[in-house]
Amino acid sequence: MAQMKTVAPSARLDSELAKRLLTQMQLIRRFEEKAAEMYAMGKIGGFLHLYIGQEAVAVGATAACRPDDYAVSSYREHGHCLAKGSDPRRIMAELFGRMDGLSKGKGGSMHLFDKGVNFLGGHGIVGAHLPLAAGVGFAIKYQGGDQVVLCYFGDGAVPEGEFHESLNLCALWKLPVVYICENNRYAMGTAIHRALAQTEIWRFAETYGIKGEAVDGMDVLAIRDCVGRAVERARRDKVPTLIEARTYRFRGHSMRDPAGAIYRTKEEVEREKQRDPIVLFSERCLKDGALTEADLKLIEKAVADQVDEAVAFAEASPEPPPEELFTDVYKD
């Protein structure tokens, strides 16, 4: 196994950065917990794939980028969209299928999209968005820009042809795309060793002659540093990187599979929860003196209020009228 990069404990943690990272992770966690509640109450329909446990990846990766950089994701994308800066109220309204949602309720949980923050969508077909990220990278290079594309996907996308085709094209054409595999070890419900002959996903980078790296996906600072190196390469040299963030989802694949008890043990889940990225980072902040216990409580309260406000906003938003079915179908 590759040695994962971690942040040296001696590195002093800046208070402002600590507050921002912890607030974003707490916001994602509370938002997802509230979304699960709303789903159970029948206020959210369709599928709902929660990001609980993986918050450090989206927050750490986004912290290494500029606001004008792009992000593309799969269907487990609430956290990526929130980290990119989307309004939690409009995301929740989208989950509710309401007019004030990001896509007027037409996208729902699996297809969030916010052009205003350069979040170019959650995509429901496994692996299908990886070539889209390559296309965005090509557009950036073609137009002479210096933005970078973050492309998030799960380990279940690695056996797909789009994964290999995309890495090949990005390496061949030197495109500024950072591919981030959030390896939570089970894809939909199949253990990684049963799906991949090569279980060290970062090593697929070697095939295409690009940089690959494994990183602790439960360490927000390690993610930030790892993605930061990849972003710097992409801006400077217009080259892609493949990052394997080794993480773990605490819930099942979706709310239709709330616990994931069929393919993993309760003992394993409880063991992995001992490395909760929010708890680990909170402890680091307290140890370094970057935040106090009072700061942590204020963050939790502010986030809880923000998520409650998002739910109230979604509930107050009107249902789309029937004629809305025919709008935004074709580009004018």
N, C-alpha and C positions, 0 to 999 in steps of 0.2 A: 504494500500500500504506500502511496505517496505521503510524505510528511506534510501535514497541513500547516499553513502559515497561521501564527497567532500573534497577538500584539504583546510586546514585552511589558510585564507588570510594572516595570520601573518608569515607563512612559507616562508623563503627567497628563491627566485628563482635563481639558478645558471645560469650565463650568457651563458656558453658553452652548458648546457643542453637546455636552452631556445632557443638558435639558432638552435640546432639540431632538436628539436621537431617541431619548427615553419617551418623550411626549409622542413622537410619531409611532413608536412601537406600541405604546399603550393605546393610542387611538385606534390602530389596526385591530388590536386584541379586543377592545371593548366594542368596536363596530361589528366585528365578526360574532361576538357573543350575542349582541343585540339582534343581529340578523338571524341567528339561529332561533332566538326567542320568537321573532316575528314570523319565521317560517313555520314554527310549531303551532302558531296561532292562526295559520292560514292566510296571513297578510302578504306573504311572498310565495309565488307559485313557481313551477318548473323545477329546475335543478339548482342546488346551492352548494358550492364547493368552498369550504372554509380554509383560511390561511393560518389558523391558530397553530403556533409552534414555529412557524417559518418567518416571523416578522423581521428578524435581523437581516435577512437577505435583501428584501426590498428596501429597507431603511438604510442599511449600510451601502448598498450599491448606488442608490439615488444620491446619497450624501457625497459621493465621489464625482458627481456630474454637475453640469450647469443647467439652468432652467430651460435653455434652448436645445438641449440634447433630447433625443427621442427614446421612447420605451415602447416595446411590443410584447404582448404576453399571451398566455393560454387562457383557459377558462377559470383558473384559480387566481383571479387577477385583482380582487378587491384591494389587497394590500399594496400592489404595485401602483394602482390608480390613486390611492390615498397618499402614498409616499411621493408621488409625482406632483401632488399639490391640488388635486381635484377637490371640489367642495363636497364634504361628507353628506350634506343635505341633498344635493342633486344625485349623488350615488345611491343613497337610500331610496329616494323617489324613483330612481330607475329600477331598483329591485322590487319596488311596490307596483311597477308598471304604470306610473303616473306621468302626466304631461310635463311636470317640471324636472323630470329625470334627464340625465345626460343626453339620451336619445329619444326623449318624449315617451319613454316606456317601451320602446320597440326592441331594445337590445336585451334588457334584463341582466341577470347576474353574470351570464357567460360572455356578454358582448359589450362591456363598458367601453366607451370611447370618448375622449376629451381632447379635441384639437387644440383647445386653448392652453393646455399644459404640455402639448406634444406627446400625449399618451395615445398611441395609435391602435388601441383596441385589445380586448380580450378576444380570443378566437377558440371556437368550440371543437374544431377538428384537430386531433392530436398531431402535432408537427407541422400543420399547414401554414403556420405563421412564420416559420423560420425562413422560407424564401422571401416572404414579404419584408422581413428585416434586411435581407440582402438587397432587396430592391430599394429600400430607403437609403441604405449605405451607398448604393450606386448613384442615387439621385444627389446625395450630399457631395460625392466626389465629382460628379458631372457638373454641378453648379459651382464648384470651387469653395464649398463651405468647410468649416472645421468642426461641425457637430459630430456627435457619436451616437450610435444606436445601441441600447441595451435590449437584448432579446432573452426573455425568461421562458424556460420550458422545464418539464419534469423528466425524470429518468425514463418514463414510458415512451417519450418521443425519440429516444436514441436509436432504437432499432428501425425507425422509419426512414425511408429513402430520402425524404426532404432534409433530414439532419445532415446526411453525408453530401448531398447535392449542394446544400447551402454552404457548408464549410469549404467544400472544394471551390465553389465560385468566389467566395469571399477571399480565400487564399490566393487564387489565380488572379483576380482583378484588384487585389489589395484594397479591400473595403473596410471602413471604420465601424465594424460591428463587434460588440462584446457579447458573446453567447454565454448565458449563465444557466447552467443546468442545476435546478434545485432537486438534488437527489435525496428524496425522502424514502427511498429503498423499496417502495411497494407499487409504484405507478398507480394503477386503479386498485389492484389487489393481488398482484403477482410479485413475489420477492425478486429482487434484481438478479440474483444468481440463477434464476430460472428463465430469465429473459435475455440476458446478455452474456456472450462468451467472454467478453472483456468487461469486467465489472468496475475497473478504474476508468471512469468515463473521461477524465481529463486527458488520458493517453490517446484518445482518438485524434487529438490535435497533432500528434507526431506524424500521423498518416498524411496530413495535408501541409506539413512543414510550417506550422504556426505555433505560437506559444500556448501552452496548456498549464493549468495550475489547479490543485485541489485546495480547498479552504474550509475551515470550520464554519459551517453555516449557522451555528448557534452563537457566534461571537460577532457582534455588530461592528466592532472596530477592526477585526481581522478582515471582514468582508469589505469594509470601506477601503482599507489599504490595498487589498488584492485587486478590487475593481479599479481603484485609483491608478494602479500601475498599468492596467489594461487600457484605461481611458487615455492615459498619457501616450501610450504607444499608438493608439488609434488616431489621436489628433496629430501627432508628430509624423508618423510613418504611414498612416492610412492602411493599417494592417489589423486583421481580426485577432481575437483571443477566445479560447474556450476555457471557461471556469466551471469547475465542479464544486458547488457549494453543498457540503454534506450536512443535511438538515433532517428534520423529522416532523411530520404533522401529528398533532395530538388527537385530532378527530379522525373519523373515517374519510373515505374518498369523497363522499358527499353526504348531505343530510338523508339520503336514501340508505346510507351505510354509516350511521352516526358514530359507531364505535370502532369499526374495522376489526371486530372480534373474530371473524371467520379465519383470517389469514395471519393474525399476530396475537400474541398472548397479552393478557392484562398486565402481567408482570413486566413484560418488555415496555409497554407504554408507560407504566409508572416509573420504570427505571430511566427512560428517556426524559420524562418530565423533570427529573432532577437537574437537567441541563436546560431548563427553561431560559430562553435568551433574555427575557425581560428581567427575571430574577437575577441571572448572572450579571447583567449590566447594572442593575440597581445596586447590587453588592459592590461592584467595582466603583461605582460613583461614590458610595458612602465611604469606602476604604480610602479612596484618593482625596476625599474631602471636597469633591466637585459639587456634590449635592448633599443636603441634610435630610433627615427623616421628614421634617416639615415640608421640604421641597417635594419629596415623593408624594406626600398626601395631597399637596396642592395640585400636582400634575394629575393624579388620579381623579380628583374632584372636577378639575377643569375638563378633562377628557370625558368623564361620565356626563357632565352637563352638555357638552358638545354633541355627543351621540344621542342623548335624549332630545335635543333640539332637532337633530336630523330626522328622528322618527316622527316628531310632531309636524315637521315640514312635509314629510312624505305623506302623512295621513291627511293633511290639509290640501294637498295638491289634487287637482281634479283628474278624473279618469279621462283618457283620450276619447274624443267623440268619434263616431263611426267613420266620418269622412277623413280622419287622420290616417286611415289605412292607405290612402292614395297619395299622401304627401311624402316627399323625400324618397320617392321610388326611383326617379330618374333625375340626373343632374341637369339643371337648366342650361 
